[in-house]
Amino acid sequence: MTVTCAPCCWGVDDLSNPHLPAWDKVLDEAARAGFGGLELGPYGYIPLDVAQVGGALAARGLSIVAGTIFDDLVDPANRGNLLRQTDEICAFITALPRPATHPGQRFAAPYLTVMDWGHDERDYAAGHSDRAPRLADAAWDGMIATIRAIAARAAGHGVRAVIHPHAGGYIEFEDEIARLARDIAVEEAGFCLDTGHLAYAGMEPVTILKTYADRLDYLHFKDIDPAVQADIMTRRIRFFEACAEGVMCPIGHGCLDYRAVRATLTALGYGGYITIEQERDPQNGGSVLSDLAASRDFLRKTGF
């Protein structure tokens, strides 16, 4: 297994935020922290220029392990935009040198992570299965059709699409993940399960990893500060506002049991990539390198 990182560790999630760091600074610090790879981050953050970015990656000994679709998957009017993003991202990441393939890795990197986002009614209910509205059947079916179209378009570029249940989107809770697994065949797309998002949504990560072992193509790791989460859950707050308050903490400093996760992945024979994510407010970037070092050190001691 190879552990990588993502621009969200620097607070890069919303491109309209005026405080985002420059993309080349993220590359500098990812390399300085000892990572060999990272995700591309949200569409439009790192320029899709093979010569410019490929040279910057090579100079730092980095590779791109995944591109990202982080957008509204529900609105049928957005499908054309999503397919355009898919084509552009996949053409870019496949023009770069491919990351190494590990024993047990079922699909070669880079991947395309696919996440639903952009709905106030779900954002304010993140982590609250009991009060989060569910999609009506017709809207759900439309979202599934869009995901299938994205996955098929990515496959045409030789890229495996992996669906990421994400806090604050319309694929978050256990019943939605189960419905997703019923509606999209494993041949069409895999899963990128995120330990932190699973726990934030009230699930036990080890149980879900075991349940969807046949879909487990890629992983995200994060940890949760239980005291901050307990406070957050009493308030009406957006998911990334909760992140700005520190609900996500360095791995090993929170409540997730990564020794059990390691034992589970060993038993499942998982091989491939794991990306550390610790969402934050980009204005609170002073601890990025120390937090990444703490997460990486803890995972190394835990056997990753």
Secondary structure, 3 states (H helix, E strand, C coil): CEEEECHHHHCCCCCCCCCCCCHHHHHHHHHHCCCCEEECCCCCCCCCCHHHHHHHHHHHCCEEEEEEEEECCCCHHHHHHHHHHHHHHHHHHHHCCCCCCCCCCCCCCCEEEEEECCCHHHHCCCCCCCCCCCCCHHHHHHHHHHHHHHHHHHHHCCCEEEECCCCCCCCCCHHHHHHHHHHCCCCCCEEEEEHHHHHHCCCCHHHHHHHCHHHEEEEEECEECHHHHHHHCCCCCCHHHHHHCCCEECCCCCCCCHHHHHHHHHHHCCCCEEEECCCCCHHHHHHHHHHHHHHHHHHHHCCC
